[in-house]
């Protein structure tokens, strides 16, 4: 399954996910990543899926939603890795555009210095870029980038893109305790944001099981400090996403198992939320136990809560 959801999003409303990257191909190996460690580190763009297959699944998904009188707000490229590694990304955006649903891409922005990546993202209606550090040392700790990437080049690419982009640009900063939640780092990020002027700067903390067990969310005091510094230095609107918000509105079709595989592939779901969804849709709860026993999804724990996440070797679901 390449197209999944829709998934509820504070930023994008009812969002149909496009999983255009297989697990876990990325240019970063962030210790906080909710999808686990990166299996394949690369910066070369290649083809992963046939764009026609993505189009067919997207059409089928919209038909499915129409039958339930549900309207999608966005098609969101938020896959099992970095979406811009897909050399067909621009083609896929162009093919989806006539369907009348806005296009969003959530990117770590590491490849925006490449002209073809910039051209592809220019076609999207809404783009999120990650800015977790202002200096190279912190960048290497918080994002663990591919060895051929250069921090200055990445930041310059973001700045160039921001200057010419006509859609909605937002930034995303993940604050991890003891790494990038200090005054100096946040001040540097604020200066960068002041230059690129995103419509909104989102501050996040690790809210689901991270790739590395030592990762801890930044404190509320650090978040409050960050909001004050960024607003004060850049004048940018800031919003915090702590992961404590209720997750409602997941869409399930008749193929419950396939839907669960698609959602948990890129969005680990808390047990309490899953239980409410099962009860709301009158779904047989044994489906979760079956998927766990089959090795298709895993049970993970973070901050005393249980989560479900698709195993990266469990296939894409057909």
C-alpha positions in Angstrom: 0.0 0.0 0.0 1.5 3.3 -1.1 -1.6 5.5 -0.4 -3.0 5.3 3.1 -5.3 7.1 5.5 -6.6 9.7 5.7 -4.8 10.5 8.9 -5.8 13.3 11.2 -3.3 16.2 11.3 -3.3 19.4 13.3 -1.5 21.1 10.5 -3.2 19.6 7.4 -6.6 18.5 8.5 -7.7 15.2 6.9 -4.5 14.1 5.2 -4.2 11.2 2.7 -0.6 9.9 3.0 1.6 9.1 0.1 4.3 6.6 1.1 6.6 7.1 -1.8 9.8 5.8 -0.1 10.3 2.3 1.2 11.5 1.7 4.8 13.9 3.2 5.8 15.7 5.0 3.0 16.8 8.4 4.1 19.6 11.0 4.0 19.4 11.4 7.8 19.4 8.9 10.6 17.8 11.0 13.3 18.0 9.4 16.8 14.5 10.8 17.5 12.8 9.3 14.4 9.6 7.5 15.1 10.2 5.1 12.2 13.3 3.7 13.7 16.9 3.6 12.5 17.7 4.3 8.9 18.5 1.1 7.0 19.7 2.7 3.8 21.6 6.1 3.9 21.7 7.8 0.5 21.5 11.1 -1.2 21.1 9.9 -4.8 17.6 10.2 -6.1 16.2 7.1 -7.7 12.8 5.7 -8.7 11.0 3.6 -6.0 7.5 3.2 -7.4 5.7 3.6 -10.7 3.9 7.0 -10.6 1.0 5.4 -12.4 0.5 3.0 -9.4 0.5 5.9 -7.0 -2.1 7.7 -9.2 -4.4 4.6 -9.3 -4.2 4.1 -5.6 -4.9 7.8 -5.0 -8.0 7.7 -7.3 -9.2 4.6 -5.5 -8.8 6.3 -2.1 -10.8 9.3 -3.2 -13.6 7.1 -4.5 -13.5 5.2 -1.2 -13.8 8.4 0.8 -16.5 9.8 -1.5 -18.6 6.7 -0.7 -18.4 7.7 3.0 -19.0 11.4 2.2 -15.5 12.3 3.4 -13.5 15.1 1.8 -9.7 15.0 2.0 -7.8 18.3 2.7 -4.4 17.2 1.4 -2.4 14.5 -0.3 0.7 14.4 1.9 4.1 13.0 1.0 5.2 11.8 4.4 6.7 8.4 3.8 9.0 5.8 5.4 12.0 7.9 4.5 12.9 11.2 2.9 10.3 12.0 0.1 12.7 14.0 -2.1 14.9 10.9 -2.7 12.1 9.9 -5.1 13.2 11.0 -8.5 9.6 10.8 -9.7 8.3 13.2 -7.0 7.7 16.0 -9.4 5.9 13.8 -11.8 3.7 12.4 -9.0 2.8 15.8 -7.8 1.8 16.9 -11.4 -0.3 13.7 -11.8 -2.2 14.3 -8.5 -2.8 18.0 -9.0 -5.8 17.6 -11.4 -7.7 15.6 -8.7 -8.4 18.8 -6.9 -6.7 18.0 -3.6 -3.9 20.2 -2.3 -0.4 18.7 -2.2 1.9 18.7 0.9 5.4 17.5 1.3 7.1 17.0 4.7 10.8 17.0 4.0 14.0 17.1 6.1 15.2 19.6 3.5 18.6 18.0 3.2 18.5 17.8 -0.6 17.0 21.3 -1.3 20.4 22.4 -2.6 19.8 20.2 -5.6 18.1 22.1 -8.5 15.8 19.2 -9.4 14.6 18.8 -5.9 13.8 22.5 -5.6 11.9 22.4 -8.9 9.8 19.4 -7.7 8.9 21.0 -4.4 8.0 24.3 -6.1 4.9 22.5 -7.4 3.5 21.6 -4.0 1.0 23.7 -2.2 2.4 23.3 1.3 6.0 22.4 2.2 7.5 21.7 5.6 11.3 21.9 6.1 13.2 20.6 9.1 15.6 22.9 10.9 16.9 21.2 14.0 20.3 22.9 14.4 22.1 26.2 13.5 25.6 24.8 13.8 27.3 21.8 12.2 28.2 20.0 15.4 24.7 20.0 16.7 23.3 19.1 13.3 25.5 16.0 13.2 24.3 14.9 16.6 20.6 15.6 16.1 20.2 14.5 12.4 23.2 12.2 11.9 23.4 13.1 8.2 24.8 11.2 5.2 28.6 11.8 5.1 28.5 13.7 1.8 26.0 16.3 3.1 27.3 19.8 4.2 25.3 21.8 6.7 26.0 25.1 5.1 24.9 23.8 1.8 21.6 22.5 3.3 20.8 25.8 4.9 21.6 27.7 1.8 19.3 25.4 -0.2 16.5 26.1 2.3 17.1 29.9 2.0 17.0 29.8 -1.8 13.9 27.8 -1.9 12.1 30.0 0.6 12.9 33.1 -1.5 11.2 31.8 -4.6 8.5 29.5 -3.3 4.9 30.7 -3.8 3.1 28.1 -1.6 2.8 27.8 2.1 6.2 27.2 3.7 6.5 26.1 7.3 9.4 24.9 9.4 9.7 22.0 11.8 12.1 21.8 14.7 12.4 18.7 16.9 13.7 19.6 20.4 15.6 16.8 22.1 16.6 17.1 25.8 20.3 17.8 26.1 21.1 18.2 22.4 19.4 21.3 20.8 17.2 22.7 23.6 19.8 25.2 24.9 19.6 29.0 24.5 22.5 29.2 22.1 21.2 26.6 19.6 17.6 27.9 19.8 18.9 31.4 19.2 20.8 30.3 16.1 17.7 28.5 14.8 15.7 31.7 15.4 18.1 33.7 13.3 17.7 31.2 10.4 13.9 31.3 10.7 14.1 35.1 10.6 15.8 34.9 7.3 13.5 32.4 5.6 10.3 33.7 7.1 8.1 30.6 7.2 4.4 31.1 7.6 4.7 29.2 10.9 7.5 27.6 12.9 6.4 24.3 14.5 8.3 23.1 17.6 8.0 19.4 18.3 9.2 17.0 20.9 9.7 13.2 20.6 6.2 11.9 21.4 6.4 8.3 20.1 9.0 5.6 20.5 12.3 7.0 19.0 15.0 5.2 17.1 17.4 5.5 20.1 16.3 4.7 23.6 18.3 7.6 25.2 16.2 10.2 23.4 14.1 12.3 25.7 11.7 15.1 24.9 12.7 18.6 25.8 11.1 20.0 28.9 8.1 22.3 29.0 10.4 25.0 30.3 12.7 24.5 27.2 9.7 24.7 24.9 8.5 27.9 26.5 11.9 29.4 26.3 12.2 28.4 22.6 8.8 29.9 21.8 9.9 33.2 23.4 13.3 33.3 21.7 12.0 32.5 18.2 9.1 34.9 18.4 11.3 37.6 19.8 14.2 37.3 17.3 12.3 36.4 14.2 8.8 37.7 14.6 7.5 34.3 13.3 4.3 32.7 14.5 5.2 29.7 16.6 3.2 26.6 17.5 4.1 23.7 19.7 3.1 20.1 18.9 3.8 17.9 21.9 2.1 14.7 20.8 -0.3 14.8 23.8 -3.1 15.9 21.5 -5.9 13.5 20.9 -5.6 11.5 17.7 -9.0 11.0 16.1 -10.3 10.7 12.6 -8.3 7.8 11.3 -10.1 6.3 8.3 -10.7 2.5 8.0 -12.1 0.7 5.0 -13.4 -2.8 4.9 -9.8 -4.0 4.6 -8.9 -3.2 8.3 -5.6 -5.0 8.4 -4.3 -3.3 5.3 -5.3 0.1 6.6 -3.6 -0.6 9.9 -0.4 -1.6 8.1 -0.5 1.6 6.1 -1.1 4.0 9.0 1.3 2.4 11.5 4.0 2.3 8.8 4.6 6.1 9.1 2.5 7.0 12.2 3.0 4.8 15.3 -0.4 4.7 17.1 -0.8 4.8 20.8 -2.7 1.8 22.3 -5.4 3.9 23.9 -6.1 5.6 20.6 -6.2 2.3 18.8 -8.7 0.9 21.3 -11.0 3.9 20.9 -10.8 3.5 17.1 -11.6 -0.2 17.3 -14.6 0.5 19.6 -15.8 3.4 17.4 -15.8 1.3 14.2 -17.0 -1.9 15.9 -13.8 -3.7 14.8 -12.8 -7.0 16.1 -9.9 -6.2 18.5 -8.3 -9.5 17.7 -7.0 -8.1 14.5 -4.3 -6.3 16.4 -3.1 -9.4 18.2 -3.1 -11.3 14.9 -0.9 -8.7 13.2 1.5 -8.7 16.2 1.7 -12.5 16.2 2.3 -12.5 12.4 5.2 -10.1 12.9 3.6 -7.5 10.8 3.4 -4.8 13.6 5.4 -4.4 16.8 4.5 -3.3 20.3 6.7 -0.5 21.5 6.8 1.4 24.7 7.8 5.1 25.3 7.2 7.2 28.4 5.1 4.4 30.0 2.7 4.1 27.0 2.3 1.3 24.5 2.4 2.0 20.7 2.0 -0.1 17.6 4.3 0.4 14.6 4.6 -1.6 11.4 7.7 -3.8 11.2 10.0 -2.5 8.4 10.5 -6.0 7.0 6.8 -6.8 6.9 6.2 -5.7 3.3 4.0 -2.9 2.1 0.7 -4.6 2.2 -1.2 -5.5 -1.0 
